[in-house]
Every structure is written in structure tokens, then in C-alpha cells.
Amino acid sequence: MAPRVRFAPSPTGYLHVGGARTALFNWLFARRHGGVFVLRIEDTDVERSSAEMVDGILAGLRWLGLNWDEGPQVGGPFGPYFQSERLDRHQAMAARLVAGGSAYYCYCTPDELKGKREAAGGTSIYDRTCLRLTTDEMARRERDRMPRAMRFKVPSGEVRFDDLVHGSIEVDAVTIEDFVIVRSDGHPTYQLSVVSDDVEMKITHVVRGDDHISNTPKQILLYRALGAPIPQFAHVPLILGPDKKRLSKRHGATSVMEYAQQGYLPEAMVNFLALLGWSPGSGNQELFTRDELARVFALEGISGGNAVFGPEKLDWFNQQYIMRLASDELAKRIQPSFEAAGLWDVSLLGDRRRWFFSVLDLLKPRAKRIGDFAAQARYFLTDRIEYDHAAVEKHVRAAGMGQHLLALDAAFGELSAFDAASLEAALRAVADLRGIKAAALIHATRVAVTGTSVSPGLFEVLVLVGCDRVHARLQAALRLIAPAPG
């Protein structure tokens, strides 16, 4: 039977890195085995959930390319896919458990429960006071309309399951108290809701974070009481920051859409997340497309240990994918940042297309993020040069450099071909003739033409800036050296 998996985020925040990896593992598993990837929104925390967060989660999944087969905006045979719209189903399942003797009503007040905990030193397992009520005592409480919760009656024995990541896990039921499945206000708890939904949606595999391992024995008991098939479980280790503590805001961005805004490519993020705690097995391959990942993904390849989020590794993946983008696709990706910087012009994809693509090819090896292109391409696209004053002082205003640049400008003007080889030969000839190191003249020329001491290869930059604009910028640099008229 083809597997059915689900990603069930709570819309109390945007799609964070850990949730995105869980969604990715579910998506890959479904695609590998021809299964179904279900998206279910667990929005029963009314105070903290919001439509904005739902939209953010959907946007994050779409940005990553993790389209769901069933769920919000898609539909499917087991909807609704918002948990808040399924409360009647959860309550009906709870009533079924009570009718079958697997759950019972609990009339204990919060103060009574607090008193029991305090008497036990702060921790205690519910003492089943209400399970021992007589029929008459229960009838009296019902007549008085006392608030009541529903508790699951935990049977004795061991609860064992084979986790697809961690192997066999066994828990003694004596350590599990009769947990609440419906609160006194009538709202089902997480334990009941998730099992009810997974049963009705015919989920076969539950792939989720390690922080849910403690919930699994309770949920298995519910499956047993309902006589429902128990899915296979795979608990994915947590993602830690470089300091080996749980990934959080203090480590930087945690929402995947923050990474989108920072100029990361979805292909790079997917590849990075897939290898964050999962290994394809033998071989040294690190770069995988989504389709390649789907062909080789196996839950057994997930490591049992926590994964460390390395920003430098994400930057490396992003740079690799930037290098592999075709020029027209790269241009489409960078256009928004160019527009924001006031650098975009329709001619860049029109009559200046070939020139612009050459600029992008030159900048690719130095770009870690999409936004880097706008910053690095500025001196190609505008003549309003922003000079690094420290670089000007060090390289352009060095002793005698004005005369050297003047001679270089003249030499460039005499060239019959304005290409990289001719420009380099001319510069080195001027340096030799004037008795200075070529490196000094290269540094000064770079600052004069780009405004900065860092750029791709100078001679390739000069070719793309063009003969007339190089001349104009060398002349502008000479004015930086000349003393202001007094």
C-alpha cells in the first residue's frame, strides 16, 4: 500500500527551519514511494493561531517546492484539513472511548488537582479518584452539571514501538497517568485530536521531531483502544545551533521565508536541510536536486543524533546553486533586488542582454546570496561611484600615483582592441616604464574604476565597464588627487 504521511504544523509562528526539514522528510518519503503528502493545520490554539501564520506556512512550503497532495487550498477526500474544523469528530471519538470503557469522566477541579500535586511534592500521577466514583455519585455530579473532563484509562503493561530512526523504544505504562483527552471546557487535547485525525486520514507513517517521542506511547494506547491500525513512527533528531543548543532566534533567522528574503535559493535550502541529519549512504555526493533526493531518500538514513545548523555550509550550498543557474534564470531571480536598489532597467533583458549576462557571469563566483549581485554590480550600472575613502587614501593618493594613472589612461586610449589581454599588457608596460610594481597600479586602477579595493579580475571588469567610462573614471580619480582650488 502506498504510504500516506502528513505534516501538521501549528500556526502559532511561521514555518521555521526545524518544521521545514520535517515537512521535507515527509515529502521526500511520499515521493520516493508514490505516496500521499498531506498538509494539516493544527490550529486549535485559538489565542496564538492566526490566518497570517497559516499564510506564512503555506508560502514557506511553496517556496521550498513542497507542494501537498491534500490539504488547505487543495482539498482531498479526508477534509477538512484545519483541525479547528474537526472538533465534532474529536469529541465523537472521545465519547466512543468512554462508551467502550477506555475513558471516563473526571470531575476534579483544578484546585483539587493542584492540592494533590503539592501534597506529593510537586509531581504525581493522577490517583483515579473519579474512576472509583459510584453510579450514584456520578449521577449527582451530572445533575449538578459539574464541569468534567474526559480521561483515558491507561492499561497496565509495556508500550513498545519500533521507531524507524531510533529502533525499539519501550515504556512501562505505570509511568503514564490517565491523561486528559477532552478538557472540562469541551475542547479535545492534542493527544486525542492528532490520533483522531491520523486515523480518519489513514496516515500510515508519522515522521516528526524527537520532542514528540514522549507523546507516542500515549497515542499508541489510543490507537489500541480504538482498534485502529497503528502507523509506523520515525522521530527526527532536533536541529542545534553552532553552540550545540536548540536552534533559536539567538542563532539568527529561523523562519525559512527570512532566508528567502536574505537571498537564499530554495534549491539550496532544500539540499541543505535534506543533509541536516540525513545521509544518502555511500558516496561523497552533496549536491542533489529535489528529484534526485526523492529517488534516494530513506527514513533509515536519518541519523539518531542531533544535527548542527552551520550557516557557512548553507552559504556554500547557496553559492553552488547560484553558480549553476542559467543567466536568464539568474536575471529573473535577482531582478527584485535590483529594482529595490534602483538599478534595474528593461534594457538589461533587451539590447544589453548579452553584456548584462557577462556581468552576472563575472560576479557569480563572488556571490553567496542573491542580494550580493546588486551590491557588486552597482559600478557597472551607474556612474555614481561610491568611493571607499580608506582605499582611495591607500592606493589612489599614494605618492606619484596621479602621474602613473594619467600615463595609463593615455596608454588605454591608444589601444586598438579594448580586451582583457591588451589592457593587461598595456598596464604592465606602463608600470615597467615608470618603475613601479604592476600590483600597485592594478590596485589604484581598481579603486578608480569601481570605488573599492575588491572586485573580480580587474581587466575583465575594465572590458565590461567599457573604454569611455574607464577613461571618465580615471579622470575622476585624478580629480580626487588634485588639491581643491584655494
N, C-alpha and C positions, 0 to 999 in steps of 0.2 A: 504493500500500500504506500502511495506517495505520502511523504510527511507533510504535516501541517504545523507550522511554527508561528509564533506571534511575538511582536514587540509591543509592550504595553506601558508606555510612559505616562507619568503623571504630569499634567500641565501646570505645575507649580513653578516652572522655570523653563528656560529654553533648552534645546537639545544640546546637552553637554557632551564632552569627549567620551566619557565612560558609556553613556547611553548610546552614542553613535556607534561605538565599537560593538556593543551588544546587538544593536539593530543590524549592523553589517554581518556579524557572525550568523545571525538568524537568516538574513537574506541570502548569504552565500550557501548556507546549508540547504535552503529551499531550492535554489537554482541548481546546485550540484545534483540533487536527487529528483528534480522535476516536481517539486512540491509547491506548497502554497505559503506565501508570506502574508500574514495577517497583521494589520495595524489596529490596535485597540487603545482608545484613550481612557485612562483610569482617572476620571475627573470627579470622584466623589468627595474630595476635599474642597468643598464649596468655597470656603473663605480664601484659600490660596490659589485655586484654579482660575484661569481666565481664558477668554477667547483669543487674546493676544498671544498667550503662551502656546495655545493649540496651533495657531497660525505659524508661530516660530518653529515648532517641532516639525510641522509639515514642510516648511520651507527648508529646514536643515536636511531632512531626508531627501527631498527633491534635489537639493544642491549636490548631495553626495551621489545621486543617481540611484537611490534605493527605493524604487517605486514599489508600492504594495499592491498585492493582488486583491485583497479585500480590506475594507476599512472606510474611514471618512472620505467623502467626495468620490468614492469608487463604488461603494455598496458591496453586496455579496449576500449569500444565502443565509448567513447566521447573524445578521444585524439585529438591533442597532449596534454600532461599534463604539458608542460612548457609554461608559459604564453607568453614568448617572441616569441613562435612559433604560437601564436594565434592572432597576431596584425591585420591581414587582417579581421578576424571575428569581432574584436572590432570596427575597422573602418567602416565595413559594418553596424554594429548596430547603430553607430553614424549617418551615412548617412540616415539610416531609420528613426531615430528620427527627423532629420532636415526635411526630406521629409514629415513627418507627422505633422509638426508644433510644435513639442515638444522641439526642439532645434534650435539654429540659429548661424550664423557665427558672430564672434566678431573680428573686425579689430583693436581694441585699442592696442596701443603699450605699452610695459612695463613702459616707462616713463610717458605716459598719465595716466595709472592706478596708478602709484606711486604718481603723482601730485594730483589725486582725493583723495587718502587716506590721504595725508598730509594736503590737504585743509579741510578734515573732522576731523582733529585731530588725525590721525593715524589709525582710524578704520572706515570702511564704507562698505556698501553693494553696489555692482555694480549697477550703475544707469540706466542700459539698454540702453545706448547710441546707440549701434548697432542694437538693436531690433527696434528702431524707424527710421532706415535708409529707404529711399525710394528705389524703384526698380532701379531707375537710379543711385542713389548714390552707391548702391551695385554693379551694373554693372560696374561702373567706377573703383571701387576698385578691381574688378575681372580682368578688362582689364589691370590695373596697376600691377597685381599679388602681391597685398599687402599680407603680411603674415596674416593668420587668424586662430583663434582658433574656437572651437565649444563650445557654452554654452547651458546648459539645461535651459529651460524656466520654472521656478518654479511656479506652480499654487498657487492660494490663498487657504486658509483654514487650517485645522488642519491635522497633520500627526500623526496618533496614531497606536501603535502596542502593542501587549501583549507579553512582554518578559517572557520567561519561568522561569527566575530566579527572576527578579525584579518586575514582574507584569505589569500593564498598564503604558505605557510611552506616553506622548503626547507633541508634539512640534508645535508651531504656524509657518506656512510656511513663515510668514513675516520676521522671523529671519534668513531665509536661502536665501542667494543670488543666482543668476543664476550662478551656478558653472560650471567650465570648464570640459568638458568631453573629448575633444581632444585638445592638445596643438598646438601652431602655427607651431611646427616642425613636426606635423603629428602623434605624439605619444599619444595614449589614456591615460587618467588619471586612477588612482586606482578605483575611483567610477564607471566608465563605465566598466573597464576591469573585475572587480570582479563580477558585475552583469551579464555581458555578459557570462562569464564562468559558473557562477552558473546556469543561465538559460539553457545554452546548455548542461550542465552536469546533469541537472534535480535534483539539490540539493534541498532537502525538509526541512532540518534543518541546520541553521547556528549557530554553537557553537563556540564562540570566546571570546577574552578578553574584559573587560569593556572599555578599551580605544577605542573601535570601536562603542560605543553607539552613539556618535555624528555623525558617518557616516550612521547609519541605516536609519534615516528619508530621507536622500538624495537617498539612494538606493531603498527605498520603492517607492519613486516618480518615479524612473526609471522603476521599475517593472510595476507600473501602466501605465506609458506611453507606454510601450511595450506590454501591455495586457498579461503579463506573470504571472503565479502563484507566489504568494509571499511566500517565505519559513517562517517557524517559527524561531524566534531568541531566543537565550539564551546567555546572556553576563555574562561571568565568572569573578568574582572579581579578583583584582590583588593579587600577592604574595608580601608580605612585608618582610623585614629583621627584626631581633630582635629589631632594633631601631624604628620599625614601619614606615620606609621609604622604597620606592620601592626597591625591591631586585636588587642588582647590584654587580659589582666586589669587591666593598669595603667590602661586606659581605662574601667573599670567592669565591669558584667556582660557576659559573652559567651554564656552559655547562655540559650536562649530561655525556658526554664522559670524562670530567675531573673527575667526580665521579667514573666512571668505572676504570680510571687509579689509583684512590686513594684507590681502594679495596672495593667498594660498590657492592653489588649484584643487578642485575636488578630486581629480585623479590622484594627486599626490597624497591628499589626506586619506583617501580610501586605502591606498597602498601602505601608507604609514600605519594606520590603525590596524589593518589586517595582520601586520607583522608584530604588533604590540601584544605579545603574549601568545602568538601562534606561529608555528613553523610548518612550512610545506614539506619538510622531510629532508631528503638528501639533496645535495647540490648547493651552490652558492648564489643562486639567482635571488635578486632582491626586488627588481622592477617587474611588477605584474599589472596587467590591465584587469578591469573588473571581470571580464570573461575568462581570462586565464586563472584568476583566483577562484572563480566559481567551478572551474574544471578540476582543481586540485584540493579544494578545501575539505577538511575532515575535522570533526569535533575532537577526535583523538589527538590531533596535532596541537591542541591548546595546552599550554604549559600550566602546571599546577601552582607555580609561583607567581607572585605579583610582578607586573610589568612596570618598567620605569619609563615615563614620558620624557624623551630627550628632544628639546627644541632644535638642537643643532642637527639631529637626524631628520627631523621634519623639514628643515631648511634644505638639507641635501636632497631629499626626495623632490621637493618643490623645484629646485634648480634643475634636476634631471628631467622633470616633465616639461619645464619651460624650454629647455634645450631641444626637446623633441616635438614641440608644437610647430606646425607649418606656419609660414609667415602670415597667411591670410587669417588663420585661426588666432594666432597671437595678436594680430592687429585688432580683431574683434574683442578679445579679452581685455586688452589694455585701453581701448577707446574711452570707457567711462573715467578712468583716472586721468587721461589726457584732457578730457573735457573739463574735469574738475580743476585741473591746473591751468586752464586757458590755453592749451597747446594744440587742440585738435582743429583740423581743417579738412574739409571734404576732399581736397586735392591730394591728401595723403593716401587715399584709396582710388585716386583718379590719375591725373597725369604725372603725379610724383610718386606713384606706387612703387616702381622699381627702386627708386632712390630710398624711399622710406623703408622698404623691406631690407635693403642693405644696411641701413642704420640699425634696425632691430637685430639683424644677424650679428652685427658688431657688438651690440650691447648684451646679447644673450648670455655669454659666459660669465658676466659680472652681476647678473640679476638673480637675486634669491626669491624675490616676490614680484608680483605683477606691478605694484606701485613703484618699484625701482626704475622702471623704464621711463616714466615721466620725469623723475628727478635727473636721470642720467642723460636723457635726450634733449634737455632744455637748450643747450648751446647749439644743437643742430637746428632747432626750430624757431629760435628767436635770436635777435642780435642784442637783446638787453642782457649783457653778460654780468653775472653776479660774481665779482672777484672775491677770492679768498685772500684777505689782506695779508695774512701771515705768509702765504705763498708768494704774493707779489713782492713783499719785502725781501724774502729769501732768494728768489730766483730772478725776478724781473729787474729789481733795483740793485742787483749785485754790481760790483764795480765794472764799468765798461760795457755792461750788457746792452745798453741802448745802442751803441755803435754796432755791436755784433748782430742785434736784431735788424737794424737798418740794412746791413750788408746782406743778411739772409733774405729780407723782403725783396731786395733787388735781384738776388740770385733766383728766387722763386719766379719773379716776373719775367725772367729770360728763358724759362723752361718752355720747350715745345710741347711737352706732354706732362700734364699735371697728374701723375700717377705715383703710387707709393714708392716704387723703386727710384724714380727720378727725384722725388722730394728728399728721400734719404741720402742719395748721393750728393745732392746739392748742399744739404745741411752739413754733412761730414766734410765736404770740400771747404765750406766757409769756416768751419771750426779749425781745420788744419791750417788754412791760410792765416787765420787770426791768432793761432797759437793757444787755443782754449780746448778743453775737453768737449767732445761731442755731447756727452751726457748733460753738461751744464746748459748748452744751447737747446737741447731737447726739452729739459725741464722748463726753461724760460719760455720757449715757444708754446709748450702745452698750457702754461698758465695764461699766456697772452691770448690764445685762441679759445680756450674752454673756461677760463676763470678759476680753474682748480689744478691741483698738482697730481690728481689721479684721473686717469681716463684709459680707455682701450689704447691699442697701439697708436702712437702719435701720427704716423704717416697715413694710416688708414682713416683716422679722424680728419686729417687735413684734406684728403681727397673728397670726403663726403661733405665737409663744410664748404668746399669749393674755392677756386682761385680768388675770386673777387672778395669774398667775405674773409678769407685768410689775410689778404692784403689789408683790408679795412681794420681787422682786429690787431694786426701787428702795428699799424699806425696808431691805433687807440692805446696800445701798450706803451708806445713811445711817449705818448702824452702823459701817461701815468708817471713816467720817469722825469719828464721835463719839469723844472720848477715853475710854480704858478707865477704869472707876471706880477711884479710888485710896483 
